Amino acid sequence: MAPLRAEAGTAPPVAPKPMPVAAPPNLPHRPGLHQRPGGHSGGGGLPPLPPRPKGPPVDFKAGDHVVYPTHGVGQVQGIEDMPVAGMSLKVIIVTFEENRMTLRVPVNKAASSGLRKLASQDLIKEALDVLRGRARIKRTMWSRRAQEYEQKINSGDPLAIAEVVRDLHRNAGQPDQSFSERQIYEQALDRLAAELAAIDRTDKATAAEKLLGVMKSG
């Protein structure tokens, strides 16, 4: 059963509807993360990853900052029982303040949906090291690369998202980004900065400046 989504201030649906979630293509295992489902594949024929074994259960409580792959950083408001199709379902209530959205994730599907706590300091340090590296641009059509970038962003994996930021970043004197490149770059930078801001307990603008500084120093 997929997470139930409702706009803030509205009643949740009576019965949940399944939400298909694709996996990112050929990404290596990242320590510190459990499941890593990706976003919409766009129908470009990218091969999905085989199912990964479930990680150990994670306890979520009110006030925890968490990451949901396709929505980024949110905050747990609590865990409650919700009536669904004549049964009681225990769900984790996660709100995303920036887009005023509320997500209801069944407790027994939290790991498989990709819901996780913030990345560890070691994992974030590894992501910053990725940003310092040299861009790796595949010699493929932009439409396919864009699809792969979006899957990396929606994987929720800080290392994969850092790869997108690194590959699409442009320094002074380099060719300008196209409109679509800029959109994907800003989406990846925003997603990574949001998690870094939650970890550092600062704001997203400050975190973004830190990420840009890391790339300049690299």
PyMOL commands that set and color helices and strands:
alter all, ss='L'
color gray80, all
select helices_A, chain A and resi 107-113+121-132+142-154+158-168+179-200+204-217
alter helices_A, ss='H'
color red, helices_A
select strands_A, chain A and resi 4-7+65-68+72-84+87-96+101-106+116-117
alter strands_A, ss='S'
color yellow, strands_A
deselect
rebuild
show_as cartoon
